Amino acid sequence: MNSKRIADVLIFPIIGLVLLTSLSTSLSAKESKKATLGWVEKIHIKPWEIEVEAKLDPGAQTSSMQAEHIERFKKGDDEWVRFELEVKDERTNDFEREEVERPLVRDVRIKQHGEPNRRRPVVMMEFCINQHSYKTEFNLTDRDKYNYPVLLGREFLEEVALIDPSKTFVSEPECPNEE
């Protein structure tokens, strides 16, 4: 084997290793900025500061929130949604009921196994988790048959958290001090 061929055989694996190490370092740096949360966490829904349990589900694309009596209406030229948020406040064990109005962001089609697809309204809501305040889109549906009134999906989670499926309630739901 000539010396050029030997050099090529040695250099290409070294270049590959350097590139792989660089890629791995940049990925772990990006992921280290994310909080590690359990598969169930408590959140505060703003502005009411109602504390509820939320399932963190990267298998679901969009986040979902408990809503009843969902009604679409017009405000000027804009489409809005009025709904009743009825959830158990985990701090008091009381059921809180709030009538909420939000602009309609979009509609989402939900695929359910063995059932026809459903169209749900999507609104922007603000909440706190892990002592940070966020706004994200929630599709609205009656979640009474589910264990958790809120589901946080991957559109929200991908930029915010890594999920440890062996843990629950690892974060504090309180909102940051906003003075």
Summary of the structure (lengths in Angstrom):
residues: 179
radius of gyration: 22.4
end to end distance: 71.9
largest distance: 80.8
contacts: 489
relative contact order: 0.24
helix: 21%
strand: 49%
